[in-house]
Amino acid sequence: MNRLADATSPYLLQHKDNPVDWWPWSDEAFAEAKRRDVPVLISVGYAACHWCHVMAHESFENEQVGALLNDNFVSIKVDREERPDVDAVYMTATQAMTGQGGWPMTVFATPDGTPFFCGTYFPRQNFVQLLQSVATAWREQREEVLRQGAAVVEAIGGAQAVGGPTAPLDAPLLAAAAAKLASEYDATNGGFGGAPKFPPHMNLLFLLRHHQRTGDPTSLEVTRHTAEAMARGGIYDQLAGGFARYSVDAHWTVPHFEKMLYDNALLLRVYTQLWRLTGDPLARRVARDTARFLADELHRPGQGFASALDADTEGVEGLTYAWTPAQLVEALGEEDGRFAADLFTVTDGGTFEHGMSVLRLARDVDDAAPEVRARWQQVVGRLLAARDTRPQPALDDKVVAAWNGLAITAIAEFQQVAAVYASPQDEDANLMDGVTIVADGAMHQAAEHLASVHLVGGRLRRVSRDGKVGEPAGVLEDYGCVAEAFCALHQLTGEGRWLTLAGELLDTALTHFAAPGGAFYDTADDAERLVARPADPTDNATPSGRSALIAGLVAYSALTGETRYREAAEAALGTVAPIVGKHPRFTGYAAMVGEALLSGPYEIAVVTDDPAGDPLVATARRHAPPGAVVVAGRPDQPGVPLLADRPLVEGRSAAYVCRGFVCQRPVTSVEELIAELG
């Protein structure tokens, strides 16, 4: 009997009609394996994963494979996005056994969950042979299987160890990290490494803060070039905005077409901060259109942001997005079709499959003549209308707490910068206003959804769908990302409730996730026991739980003046510091927060009767040093500690600037504030 029909996960629901007797992850599944004395197959994937779909079609929809699994195993299907703790433990086992990992992940385990054979994707013939071999080994070589499992558990226990060496995350270490990133930078194509090439969003956020703190021109150039190369490449949707998960090549041409919430949230922050620091028009446009993508394509009305758009459309990668020259002419007419083919590098030979091309921006059009920009935007609108008539990729509509936290933080930062640069004279001022309005509404709905649906009995739940919260408990990254988001929303709105909620989440994390030596586990002390308790300090596709929590602790400490949260952040950063200098590509978020601590972070309070229009507020946000917190409002506004006991100065607005809890005299002019912010 397949037991996935009542699942909240879209990924599990994709398998509800398989001839496999799937179980969701549960104690009952392992009890059934023990009762039958059979091994467990743990199959881990996610809804937008292309090769997960392939293995499902080849194997899990096949009657012969289903019979083999049902006769010899208890089969458990896991959504890695819903249960990142389960994924982390068995991914560590897979990497320990094979030297690599990925999804779909295929793990064979004993009835107590101990893994003894791990892999990823298997073609059907290979998978059938593997199932037969594992079933035979379980029956005839049980002792050897159990010894192998014990060795794997020992290996993953060591990989997840805490209490290792610590070091201060100081200026020389961050300088070394920036220099190492610069040495690994692809000066031709932007980014780091070869194919496949992933957007290095967290490294770019670190480099932007490092540049702002130190003036290092290389850090800014690495960021600027990489951001431009991605924005002009096929990894960026030239019509609707939003970034794909990665490029299959080294030059951002052909993406793996899935669009993930976390990538777009983190990249929105990159382009927003690049725009803030440089005024670059390309960064402005990409930030605006990425915010619009989040609000239009991923936000679920009255809820939060959905997790992803699928890589496939009707089982075909790129079906929605790729074009031929003839299709451009059909959509636009002969003259505009040729213009679009030239502008978007659509050739007769194609850059993708079957003579199709993924749209790339061949030239910089943000600084082009007004008539060229107008034609480009008119063509974009017509092509998007034509594309909307095509089959569309499926949406993974579950709401993940941590990823929604990332999106809220990103939109809050975007709203602040958009307000700084607002100008009625801009040719697309109405478009920018429209985006900020819908993004603001989506952000607030997502925050309310997290606060009212995901918070259950003072504890976070990981996922929800259709307004109903799921059972999986929140992990450390959920607490860190949501706390950081609530701190960002507090700064944007001046509402005290968001800061209160952030503090409650951080207190829960400090109580239930703490590990020896200032580190943190990824799961709570009262969470389900797995074969190992994960505690990964490295940033990968998303910030590690540890980095996310550190970011929340630093922001909250600056907003409240509560030093114990800063002390906890510094101790936790010390556990990551030994990795930062050696492997900065996997510690970008931690290094970013380290820059904030070295900078201060600054605490900027603007007392004013006009938070939306006061030039002191705009100046504070425009010139805020790395990681600074900025609040604005009336003196002694309830729930806003930074505005407490800070009056107007002779009836005029005033800015109070502190750094590391040491304050300067209040200033009342833009010029004085710029001077204090350095």
Secondary structure, 3 states (H helix, E strand, C coil): CCCCCCCCCHHHHCCCCCCCCEEECCHHHHHHHHHHCCCEEEEEECCCCHHHHHHHHHHHCCHHHHHHHHHHCEEEEEECCCCHHHHHHHHHHHHHHHCCCCCCEEEEECCCCCEEEEECCCCHHHHHHHHHHHHHHHHHCHHHHHHHHHHHHHHHHHHCCCCCCCCCCCHHHHHHHHHHHHHHECCCCCCECCCCECCCHHHHHHHHHHHHHHCCHHHHHHHHHHHHHHHHCCCECCCCCCECCEECCCCCCCEECCEEHHHHHHHHHHHHHHHHHHCCHHHHHHHHHHHHHHHHHHECCCCCEEEEECCEECCEECCCCCECHHHHHHHHCHHHHHHHHHHCCCCCCCCCCCCCECCCCCCCCCCCCHHHHHHHHHHHHHHHHHHCCCCCCCEEEEEEHHHHHHHHHHHHHHHHHHHHCCCCCCCCHHHHHHHHHHHHHHHHHHHHHHHHHHEECCEEECEEECCEECCCECCHHHHHHHHHHHHHHHHHHCCHHHHHHHHHHHHHHHHHCECHHHCECCCCCCCCCCCCCCCCCCCCCCCCHHHHHHHHHHHHHHHHCCHHHHHHHHHHHHHHHHHHCCCHHHCHHHHHHHHHHHHCCEEEEEECCCCCCCHHHHHHHHHCCCCCEEEEECCCCCCCHHHCCCCCECCECEEEEEECCEECCCECCHHHHHHHHC
